[in-house]
């Protein structure tokens, strides 16, 4: 592998330098669409270029988040509006088959998803890791090997396949009439329905934040983390394809974000489902790039990967992290963090070493992982068969749906107990009361219950 630049960063230091932080953009046009300075590559106005990448302290608060929501800057002065326009164009080219999917239409959708997502993720990888268009890498000198990329692209592709399966199953549910698929003609004829859809499209990024925080925090519980989410964290210094490099069980709960409100609210256009799915599948590319200076870069989540137990949400949901003591404002020394993790300097210690020793395809590392993956595969096959065939009675469909929605979690706790783990299965949240209760209750409401209804209805259709 050829020599790499160090990202143009000054000498590394975990301590902030003196001086005032740059002010955030005031102009409506400044930062429009999430493009820093109107360009794809460049630093955001709030970044202090005298510090190493990732060391400008993030300023977050409940009040700031509320202002972002009320002023709509969370939508228009961010990549959200750009992604919505891209989603609308994609949907116009390949709309959903609300009368029911066919084998041919499903294969076309899969090929289109793999092609377009591959081009988008590939653009960030090519521009940053091949052409060196990014100058501020969070971890200078750290780059993935081809064997790491094979691992990441493999699990990324499994994610694209599973999302396509979500779309095809949703087409079945719409065709059955269990969930209404409002046409654009019906929206034009009903101003109230049009307003509802417009509000939902605008609110989807907020819902994404709320759902992601709960689901993400839950899969950090030790019993689930070791068997599921640890795969995603093999990349402590992620590259673009790391964004959707997840265990298939994590994909299941991650994509459940699209089910609320789309399977419960009446009168929504299928574009709403497409828009959430687009956000879920395209946003992780730039957010996991490993660089600070480009469209969609995400220091908040980079800190999470580098320090493991912090920043479970996004800057707009950071006030929740703050309430629970898991907010970290910089890759350097934090004055905010109060969580359980004690190895916050791992990223700096490992700079320049092997990018990811675990990030490569191979046999299972333990019997526990093999047993869990086998059980998850059996559950997935049972659910896929039921949804593909359809026509199940309500009782049969409910049994399969319960297995699909709650089975992976139950299996994780069972395998974790069988392996004789001496630590609490709830670590690192075992000392919490409110935080742990919030995490468990919301993941049931936001992930398990929607997956249950979705699988049940698709199995009946």
N, C-alpha and C positions, 0 to 999 in steps of 0.2 A: 504494500500500500504506500502511495507517495506521501511525502511529508506534508503536514498540514500547518496552516497558520494558527496562531493562538487566539484568534478572534479579535485582535486589535485592542484588547483590554489592557489597562494599566496593571501594575503589579498587584497580585491578589492580596486582599486584606479583608478581614471580617468586620473591621471597625469602620463606621461611616466617617467621611471627611467632613470638614466644617463647611459652612455655607448654606444658604437657603435653598430649598427644593424649588424646582421650576413650577410655575403655576399651571394648573390644568387649563385646557382650552376653554375660552369663553365664547368664541364665535360659533354660530350654528353650523357654518360651513367647515370649520376647522375640525378635522377628524371625521367628517361625514363618511359613512359607510365603513368605518374602521380602518381607513387607509392613513397611516401616519404621514402627515404633510402632503397628503394626496398621492402618495406613492405606495407601491407594494412593499418596497424595502426601505427601512429607515426606522428611527426610534420615536416612540411616543413623546409628546411635549413634556410629560411629567418626569421622564427619565433623566437622572443626573449623569451626564456622560463622563464626569470626572471620577465616577465610581466604577468598579468592575460590574459586568453584566449581572443583574439579579440582586444587586446590593442597594438600589434605591428603595428606601422603606416605603411600603404600600400604606396609604392612608385610607382607612375604612371606618365606617360607623353606621349605625342604624339611620341616623339623620341623613347622611350622605347617600345611602342606598335609596331612601324614600325620595330624595330630591332627584336622583337618577330616574326613578320610576315616573314621578309626576311631571318632570320636564321632558320625558320621552327620550332623553339622551342615551339611555340604556339600549334603545332600539336604533335611533338614527345616527348617533355618533359612535357606532360600534359595528362589527361585522354582521350583526343581525339583519340589518336591512339589505345588505349585499347578498347574504345567504337566502333571504326570502325571495329576492328577485331571481336568483339562480334556480331556486326550487320551483317558482312559477313557470319559468321557461322550460325546465325539465318536465314538469307536469303537462305543459301544453304539447310537448313533443311525444310524451308517452303517458297518457292519462290512464287511470285505473279502469279495469273492466268491472263495473258495478253490477253487470248482469251475470257475473260469474267468470272465474278464470278458466282457461283451457291450458293444456300441456304446452301448446305452442306459445301462448301469451306469457306463460310463466317463465319459459326458457328465454324468451326475448327480454323480459324484465331482468332476469339474472345476468344475462350477457351485458345489457345496458348498464346495470349497476356496477358490475365488475369493471367495465370499461371507463365509465365516467368517474367513479371513485378512484380507480387506479390512476387515471390521468391527473386528478386533483392532488392526491397524496404524492404521486410521482413528481409533480411539479415542485412541491416543497422539498422533497428529497434531492432532486436533481439540482435545483437552484442553490440549495444550502450546502449539500454534501459533495457535489461534483463540481459545480461552477464557483463555489465560494462567494456567493453574492451576499451572504450574511457576514457581518464583521464583529458581532458581539455574541459569542457563544457563552452560555451559562457556565459550562465546564470546559475551559480551553484545553485543547490537545486530546480530548476524549471522543473517539469515533467508532462506530460499529464496524465489525468485520463482516464479510459476506455470509459467514455461518450464522451470525446474529440476524442479518436481514432475512435469510431463509426462514428462520424461526418466526420473526415478526410478520412477514408477509403471509405465512401459512395461517397463523391465527387471525390475522386481519381478514383473509379470504373467508374463513369460517364465519366471521362476523357478518360479512356481506351476504353470504348464503343464508344465514339465519334471519337477517333483516328482510331479505326477499321472501322468505317463508312467511314472515309476519304479514307482508303486503298481500301475498296470495291468499292467506287465510282470511284476511280482512275483506278481500273481494268476495269470498264465499259468504261471509257474514252479511255483507251488504246485499248480495243477491238473494239471500234467504228472507230479507225483510225484517230480521231481528233488530238490526240497526239501520236507521234511515240514512241514505246517501243523498243529500240535497243537491239538486242540479243547479247550475248557474242560472238557468231560466227561472227556476222557482225563487232564487234569491232576488232577481230583478223584479219579480212580481210582488215581493214581500219586503218592504223597507226594514221592518223589525228583524226579520231573519238575516237580511244583509248586514245590519248593524251588529248583530250577534256574531256573525262570522268574522267581521272586521276586527271586533274586540278580541276574539279568540286568537286570530292570527297575530295581533300585537302582543297579547299576553303570553304566548307560547314560550318565549325566552325566559320569562319569570317562572313559569311552571317548570321549565327545564332545570332551573337553579334549585327550586324547592325539592323536586323529585330526586335530582342527582345527589344533593346533600344527604338525604335520608338513605338512599340505596347505597351510596358510596361509604357512608359511615358504618352501615350495617355489615358490609362485606369486609370491613376491617376487624370485625370481631374474630378473635383467634381461631375458633372452631371452623370458621368459613374462610378466613384469610389464608390459612396454611394450605388448604386444598383447592381454593378457587382464585382469590384475588392476588395471591403471591406471584402468579404467572405474569400478571400485568406489571408488577413491581420488580421483575427481573431487570427492567430498564430503569435504573436510578437516574440515568441521564438520557431521557428518551429522544428518539428521532421520529419523524412524522408517522410512519406505520405503527409505531408503538401505541398511537392513540386508540386503535381498535384491536390491538394485540391483547386479547382477553381469553380467559377460559370460557367455553360455550355457556356454562351456567351463569357467568357474569353477564354475557350478552343477553341471556334471557331476561334478567331483571333490569338491565340497562335499557333495553328496548321497550320494556313495559311502560316507559314514560309516554309512549305514543297512544296508549290505551285510554288514558284519562286526559281530556274529556271525550275522546272520539267514539268510545263504545257506550257512553252513558248519556251525553248531551244529544238532544233531538234537534234536527235541522242543520247539522254541520255539513259543509261540502267536503268531499274526499280530499280536497286540497289541504285541509287542516292536518289530516293524517300524514300526507306527503311532506308537509312543511316540518312537522315534528321529526319525522324520519330523516329528512334531509339534514336538519340541525344535529341530530344524533350521530349521523354517519359521516358528515363532512367536517363539522367543527373540530373534532379531535386532531385532525392533521396538523393545522397550524399551532394548536394549543400544546402539542407535544413535540414541537420541532427541535427543541434544544437550543434555540437562538432567541435573542431578545428583540432584534431589530427588523421586524417585518409585520405585515398584515396578519392579525389574529394571534400574535404571540401572547403567551400566558405565563407571566412570572409567578402568579399565584399558584398554579398547578405544578410548575417546575419545582417550587419549594416543597410541595407535597411529595413529589417523587424523590427529591434529594433527602428529605428528613423523615419520611414514612408517616409519622403520626401528627399531622398538622394539615390545615387548609383543605378540608374535605369538600368545600363547595367552590364558589367563585367569588370574585371581589364584591358582587352585588349581594351575595348571601353570607359574606364574611362576618357580619354582625352575629350570626349564629355560632360560628367558630369562636368568636370572641366571648360570647356568653359561656361557652363550655371550656374555655381556656386552651383551645387548640389552634388559635390563630398565630401565624408566624409572618412577620412583615418583611423579612429579608433572608437571603441565603447566608448572611453573616450572623453575628450574635444577636439574639432576639431579646427584647425587653418585655415582650407581650406573652410569649408562650408559657403555659402552665401545665402542659400535659404530661403523659407518662414516659414518653420516649427520651432516652438519655444519650443517644448517639447522633446528635444533630449535626456533627461535623463530618459525617461519613463521606459526603460528596467531595469535600475538600481533601480528605485523606486519600481518597481513591483516584484523584485526578491524575490522568496520565497512565493509569493501570489498565488492565483488561476491561473493555467497555462493559461486558456482561458475561461473566463466566457461566451463568445458568441459562442465558438466552440463546439456546441452541436446541435443535430437535434431537430426540433420543429416547431411550427407554425410560420408564417410570423410575423416579429416584427412590421410591419406597413402595412396599406392598399396600400401604394405606392409600397412596395416591392412585395406584392401579385399581384398588377395590372401589374407590369413590368414582373414578372416571367410568368404570364399567357399569356401576349403578346409574350414573347420570345418563349414559348412553342408552341403557335399557328404558329409562323413563322417557327419554326423547323419542325413541322409536315407537313406544306405545302411544304417545300423544300424537306424533306425526301420522301414524296409521289411522287413528281415530278421526283426526281432522281431515285427512285426505279422503277417506271413505265416506264420512258423514252419515247421516241417518240414524245416529244413536238415539236411544230413548233418553229422557232427561236424567234418569238414575244412572245409566251407563256413562253418559257424558260427564256427569258430575263426579263420578269416581275417577275417571281418567284425568279430569281437570284438577281435582284435588292432588292427585299424584304429581302432575306436572308443575303445579304452582308451589306446593309445600314440600314435595319429595326431596328436591336437592338440598334444602336446608336441613330437614330431618336426617338425611343420609350423612351430611357433614358432621352434625353433632354425634351421630352414632359411631362413625369411623374415628372421630377425634377421641371419643371415650374408649374405644377398643384399642387404640394405640397407647393408652396409658399415659396421656399427657398430664403432667403434674401441675401445670399452670391452669388458671381459671379459663374456661372456654370463652369467657366474656372479655378477657384482656384485650386492649388496654382500658376498657371502660368499666371494669368490675367495681371500682370505687364510686362510680357515679350512681345517682338515683334518677334525677330529672333527665339528664342527658341520655342514659341508657333506656329509660322508659320512652322518651321521645323517639329514639331511633327504632325501637322494636315496634311501637304502635304505628308509626308512620310507614315503615316498610311493609307492614301487613296491609295497611290501607292503600298505599300507593303502588305496591308491586304484587304481593301475593293475591289479593282479592281481584284486581283487574286481570291478572293472568288466568286465574280460575274461571272467571266469566268468559274470557276470550276463548279459551280452549273448549269450554263447555258449549258455547254457542256455535263455534266452528265445527265441533263434533256432531252437533244436532243438525246442522245445515245440510 
